Amino acid sequence: MDYFIELVFSGLTRGSIYALIALGYTMVYGIIGLINFAHGEIYMIGAFTALIASTVLNILGLPLYAVLILTALAAAVWAAAYGYTVERLAYRPLRNAPRLSPLISAIGMSIFLQNYVMLAQTSDFQPFPALIPEFAFLEPFAAVVGSTDLTILAVSALLLLLLTLLIKYTRTGKAMRATAQDQKMALLLGVNVDRVISITFVVGSALAAVGGLLIASHIGQINFSIGFIAGIKAFTAAVLGGIGSIPGAVLGSFVLGLTEAFATGYVSSDYEDVFAFSLLVLILIFRPAGLLGKAAVEKV
Amino acid sequence: MKSIRIYALLTAFVLAACATATAVEPIKIGVAGAHSGDLASYGLPSLKAAQLVVKDINDKGGINGAPVELLVEDDACKPEIAANTAAKLVSSGAKAVIGHICSGATKAALPIYRDAKVLVISPSATTPALTQSGEYPNFYRTIAADDAQAKAEVDFTLATLKAKKIAVIHDKGDYGKGLAEFAKTFIEQSGQAEVVLFEGVTPGAVDYSAVVQKIKRSAADAVIFGGYHPEASKIVGQMRQKRMTIPFVSDDGVKIDTFIQLAGKDAEGVYATGPADVSHNPITKEYREKFKKAEGAEPGAFFDNAVAAALVLTNAIAKAGTTEPNAMAKVLRSEEVATPFGNIKFDAKGEPIGIGFSIYQVQNGQFTVVQ
């Protein structure tokens, strides 16, 4: 039973890590129907920004919590700037192009950003400082769940809540929903669609940067390619949960994380990916739109 | 008068005989390896090493008075060319060969040398079967075989750490999985411990806590990891986070300073195998200097190994007084020769004793030799 609980926590940790990245994928898809393959790279850039910012702040000798908050802010702002720029440069000019064009543009952006960071930094792994302190009250449970794991879990739950509030109860959220339902109609009704899309990218990128900070601090190392593998898994989670749906992305992430943890725990970690992707195929056979996705209705 | 003339003639005759005696047949040694093509950088340093050693020997009057001549042949590391290279060396009268460089090429060439009773020493062919299959009794190498590292890890884990239950983890890659499989085999053969877990992890994953929990559940008292430093540091970090303190033993993919930077305080106490540091050995220094003087660059791959091969080979010819493989084998197996790796000799299978792996442990943020 203990082992089962340990695996549940492993799965939840993995799941919340995926969720932090999957939220950005699903938001962008929900609004403009684009799979933003550069999202993993924004997460990676967020992690690098956090590394640089925290190094500088540590040299200045600020207290740990101040470092943590300022680093998160810096990473979020900087990554949001990247997200905004990527949208401006690579996606907006292709707004009315066939669907395949922005997709290719997204893949191109992803490759460009990876190589840019590789050249600007190095291809070696860089150590990432443990920014999240060890909570004393968790010490008795250290074998089951660490303070970083718990922080990641709490932060992804909090972000899910905030996002839901943003989308349900604010003007911007309303504009987002309108844009998602029908861009042309929203435009006719006076919604500044370009601005709404920009905001979506900015919010999604800021989330990814916070994710980058937390995840890098969990695994203790970063390099230019971390966004690719994490991005693929998060994308899978978003599809599993129903791409375009925000609760779906979180649910999908937890399902994926738990599946992987149980596959490793009870079968073999050699087959972890086999189980994860078999599950994806099974779910898509029975629910093509994902767990919480709405079946797409062709608008005529 | 007449007698004087005869005496003079006799003297001249004797002198002439002496002259022919000094012009003895040179000892021909083949040097085979990749000297052109994309793998030339593996073969050329070995060729240069052989030339440097032979030049020293010839400057000092050769082996037992006979000069050494090198026959150089290029096999481009290709098995199909290597067989021809070997045939060519044998027919040109090579009595011993330094080479080949690549394991595949070496394997293709060895049957020809075996039939011609030519002794072969490779500075770089690491495939275990070349010596361990017993098919090529005249084959030796001055490099540790691929499985030697796994052997070193297992011996250390069993003898020094006294582990009884070992978890073997790898990264599914050729290098890591290969080492892990050798380690598993050696542990099972030893009969002293059991492998309680044998698993591959996915490199680049964001979290390894599930596999760490599995290690804990297996009640292993040591972990042997085959793979590189990024995964090793993540796994060790998560083990320590889960308050697991069992020893972590890994390989030369981990024995680099980046590992210590990445794992930080969790790196303390981690064991890793790595080639022994030979840069302070006077012979290593001497030949590396000579190479730098001649080529204006740092010597490349397998240079030290090739110097060692040339030194042990010429010593064996000198001490045995012949190039007959069985006579040389006795010298190779019994006499230690000073080489860039220290004093080495060979075991019955042809593996070098003295070239191998040291065990390092991270102590105060540095890899320190512990065995």
Interface residues (C-beta under 8 A of the other chain):
Chain A: Y3 E6 L7 F9 S10 G11 T13 R14 I17 Y18 D124 F125 P127 A130 A142 A143 V144 G146 T148 D149 I215 H218 I219 G220 Q221 N223 S225 I226 I229 A230 K233 E260 A261 T264 G265 S268 S269 D270 E272 D273
Chain B: K172 E199 G200 V201 T202 G204 A205 V206 D207 S209 A210 V211 Q213 K214 K216 R217 H229 P230 S233 K234 G237 Q241 K242 R243 M244 T258 Q261 L262 A263 G264
